[in-house]
Amino acid sequence: MIQFKVQYNPKNRLRKDGTAQVFIFAYQSQISKEGKILRKKGRLLIPTEIFLKPIQWITKHSKVAHHPNALLLNQKITTQLSAIQRFCIDREVSKGIATIEDLKEFAQYGNVESFLEFYKREMDKDKTIQEATRKNLRKAYNHLSRYKQQISFNELTYDLITGFDNEKYKDGLHVNTIADLHVRIKRMINLAIKKGLFDMNKNPYLNFKIKKQPTTRTVLEKHELESIEQCTFDKKHKTLHLIRDTFLFQCYTGLRYKDLYNVKASDIKKGTDGLELHITAQKTQKPLKHQLSKMFSGKPAKIVERYLVGKKATDRLLHVPSNQKYNARLKDLAKWAGIEKCLTSHVARHTFATLLLTAGVPIIYVQKLLQHSKISTTQIYEHINKNEIYDKLGEMNWG
């Protein structure tokens, strides 16, 4: 069992301004059947962020005194201590025991009751989160904190999430944009549950269904891809020529933008059957290998051969600007090729998947090449492929 005391200046050191901090002292001891302390098993000092002068603390009663905000500060200490004690009780009920190690995880947050503080800390401190993911988490955090500036774990209810959802609809956000916000918030709630900060049975998303509309994915048909392949460029449009080759390479390999951006000359290996691409995908952190000479009649290999000339091993292989600039230049490329569709980095990946399925490649192989964790994600492209088939059937003259 963990016991608590409120202590002032346990290290007996004052700051330059003559104040010291108040701490909640947690300690765990092994107790005999007779109630005697057998041995201490661990201890922890939890800061309260309350700094006082020695004259403002009554050691006998463990309370703030002779301070203009004494009542408020004592309430703050009581609230923090109650939250810590509730955590220990909940942990004992759910797991049979609460330890000092459990408490260390819980007490790392300045306000142990604040979900928003937990959210922000985890979002900022986790170095394993990809920058794009962090950006999406921050976007959801900003929306949620604007809806309600302070949210405690106790306030994480179905009504709160429903109210947030309704507010976003009133703001005119698209249903899928709102769904993305919910996914990020749900992720952080699940993380709090894993860390023992929140009861899984109180998860508001147990009863709230995230609504999402199916989206139409833009893909290029074979003749449109050929139009881009056949484009010619003068010297004034050299950059557009480079963008065209980069886009075609992406259509032939299905690489995500970040992986495309990171491809170096050293990632190209010579195998027994020709050139191969060997990378570790940034999103999945899994190795990815493409036999370029065997894909699309060796078209990606031919692009690589041109761009390898004069490159050092550490040089980036292709001309890939920022994602925003890349997509902007792809719009120029679409006009140049006479294509009315809006070209983006995503279109290249969608085109890759659809072309493979159209060519009869088994969907499980396409899933592996795209590195989808779920086959259902890859099956979306199967639907696109079927739509294309029905369009062609509709154009036929059946006599």
Buried (B, 14 or more C-beta within 10 A) or exposed (E): EBEBEBBBBEEEEEEEEEBBBBBBBBBBBEEEEEEEEEEEEBEBBBEBEBBBEEEBBEEEEBBBEEBEEBEEBBEBBEEBBEBBBBBBEBBBEEEEEBBBEBBEEBBEBEBBBBBBBBBBBBBEEEEEBEEBBEEBBBBBBEBBBEBEEEBBBEBBEBEBBEEBBEBBEEEEBEEEEBBBBBBBBBBBBBBBBEBBBBBEEBBBBEEBEBEEEEEEBBBBBEEBBEBBEEBEBEEEBEEBBBBBBBBBBBBBBBBBBBBBBBBBBEBBEEEEEBBBBEBEBBEEEEEBEBBBBBBBEBBBBBBBBEBEEEBEEEEBBBBBBEBEEBBEBBEBBBEBBEBEEEBBBBBBBBBBBBBBBBEEEEBEEBBEBBBBEEEEEBBBBBEBBEEBEEEEEEEEEEE
